[in-house]
Amino acid sequence: MIADAAIRLATAADAAGIARMSRDLIEHGLPWRWTVERVTRTIRDPNTNVAIVDDREGIAAFGIMFHAEDDAHLLLLAVRGNAQRTGIGSAVLLWLEAAARTAGARRIRVEARIDNDAARSFYNEHGYHERVIRSGMYSSALAGVRLEKWLRGEA
Ligand SMILES: CC(C)(COP(=O)(O)OP(=O)(O)OC[C@H]1O[C@@H](n2cnc3c(N)ncnc32)[C@H](O)[C@@H]1OP(=O)(O)O)[C@@H](O)C(=O)NCCC(=O)NCCS
């Protein structure tokens, strides 16, 4: 399912909420790298799109995509626990993919923890292929998987 969600670009006022969601939903068990300061810098970075979906409880989902020439890198994507599995993550991903296409990206790359079955299933569902499995991608004890999706013309 893909939710019909209203998606907007983040402002600096969203940084604390995004940073908290990153810490709790993505970086749990690891040092907190996506702090409020880093998220604020990222929101202001012209090479990055930070997309948000709001609901009555606040930020329901966000995604951060970095653009470098014809490659795009999905840095973070998360949906609040009680809003998961309603198609909101898909809506944010498709919105960021469309923005990447418009910016000229040929490929989107993303990483996930190897034990993150939800994310791996989600990205596979959206046409991402698992390319590399690397031990210690996140920490000495935590392996990760690198995925990618070609938007046009695989090299
Ligand atoms: C991964 C994540 C972003 C998916 O967002 P979501 O809004 O729940 O996903 P959607 O509802 O759009 O799901 C689309 C499809 O992905 C797959 N999927 C999503 N969550 C899944 C789960 N927990 N288990 C298995 N498949 C799943 C399913 O195929 C699903 O389609 P279906 O519901 O019709 O079966 C969300 O689970 C999340 O925020 N997780 C915590 C943070 C995280 O791991 N982020 C990704 C790494 S940066």
The ligand as a MOL file (V3000), in Angstrom:
LIG
                    3D

  0  0  0     0  0            999 V3000
M  V30 BEGIN CTAB
M  V30 COUNTS 48 50 0 0 0
M  V30 BEGIN ATOM
M  V30 1 C 11.1670 0.3390 7.1750 0
M  V30 2 C 10.0410 1.3570 7.3860 0
M  V30 3 C 10.5410 2.7470 6.9710 0
M  V30 4 C 8.8370 0.9720 6.4980 0
M  V30 5 O 7.8560 1.9870 6.5680 0
M  V30 6 P 6.2800 1.6470 6.5690 0
M  V30 7 O 5.5390 2.9140 6.4000 0
M  V30 8 O 5.9510 0.8410 7.7820 0
M  V30 9 O 6.1670 0.7270 5.2760 0
M  V30 10 P 4.9140 0.5850 4.2820 0
M  V30 11 O 3.6420 0.5210 5.0740 0
M  V30 12 O 4.9950 1.6210 3.2260 0
M  V30 13 O 5.2300 -0.8860 3.6830 0
M  V30 14 C 5.4220 -1.1620 2.2960 0
M  V30 15 C 5.8290 -2.6170 2.1650 0
M  V30 16 O 7.1320 -2.8420 2.7590 0
M  V30 17 C 7.1590 -4.1440 3.3640 0
M  V30 18 N 7.2500 -4.0080 4.8350 0
M  V30 19 C 7.1300 -2.8990 5.5780 0
M  V30 20 N 7.2840 -3.1690 6.8920 0
M  V30 21 C 7.4740 -4.5030 6.9740 0
M  V30 22 C 7.6670 -5.3850 8.0790 0
M  V30 23 N 7.6840 -4.9590 9.3570 0
M  V30 24 N 7.8610 -6.7020 7.8170 0
M  V30 25 C 7.8420 -7.1630 6.5420 0
M  V30 26 N 7.6380 -6.3790 5.4520 0
M  V30 27 C 7.4580 -5.0510 5.6720 0
M  V30 28 C 5.8280 -4.8040 3.0050 0
M  V30 29 O 5.9920 -5.4520 1.7600 0
M  V30 30 C 4.9140 -3.5970 2.8650 0
M  V30 31 O 3.7710 -3.8340 2.0780 0
M  V30 32 P 2.4410 -4.4620 2.7700 0
M  V30 33 O 2.1920 -3.7240 4.0480 0
M  V30 34 O 1.3670 -4.2320 1.7270 0
M  V30 35 O 2.7590 -5.9080 3.0000 0
M  V30 36 C 9.5390 1.3340 8.8700 0
M  V30 37 O 9.3330 -0.0050 9.2710 0
M  V30 38 C 10.4830 2.0020 9.8460 0
M  V30 39 O 10.4590 3.2370 10.0160 0
M  V30 40 N 11.3290 1.2070 10.5430 0
M  V30 41 C 12.2260 1.7590 11.5600 0
M  V30 42 C 13.3310 2.6150 10.9520 0
M  V30 43 C 14.0900 1.8750 9.8590 0
M  V30 44 O 14.4120 0.7020 9.9870 0
M  V30 45 N 14.3840 2.6100 8.7630 0
M  V30 46 C 15.0490 2.0220 7.5930 0
M  V30 47 C 16.5260 1.9950 7.6960 0
M  V30 48 S 17.2470 3.6230 7.6020 0
M  V30 END ATOM
M  V30 BEGIN BOND
M  V30 1 1 1 2
M  V30 2 1 2 3
M  V30 3 1 2 4
M  V30 4 1 2 36
M  V30 5 1 4 5
M  V30 6 1 5 6
M  V30 7 2 6 7
M  V30 8 1 6 8
M  V30 9 1 6 9
M  V30 10 1 9 10
M  V30 11 2 10 11
M  V30 12 1 10 12
M  V30 13 1 10 13
M  V30 14 1 13 14
M  V30 15 1 14 15
M  V30 16 1 15 16
M  V30 17 1 15 30
M  V30 18 1 16 17
M  V30 19 1 17 18
M  V30 20 1 17 28
M  V30 21 1 18 19
M  V30 22 1 18 27
M  V30 23 2 19 20
M  V30 24 1 20 21
M  V30 25 1 21 22
M  V30 26 2 21 27
M  V30 27 1 22 23
M  V30 28 2 22 24
M  V30 29 1 24 25
M  V30 30 2 25 26
M  V30 31 1 26 27
M  V30 32 1 28 29
M  V30 33 1 28 30
M  V30 34 1 30 31
M  V30 35 1 31 32
M  V30 36 2 32 33
M  V30 37 1 32 34
M  V30 38 1 32 35
M  V30 39 1 36 37
M  V30 40 1 36 38
M  V30 41 2 38 39
M  V30 42 1 38 40
M  V30 43 1 40 41
M  V30 44 1 41 42
M  V30 45 1 42 43
M  V30 46 2 43 44
M  V30 47 1 43 45
M  V30 48 1 45 46
M  V30 49 1 46 47
M  V30 50 1 47 48
M  V30 END BOND
M  V30 END CTAB
M  END
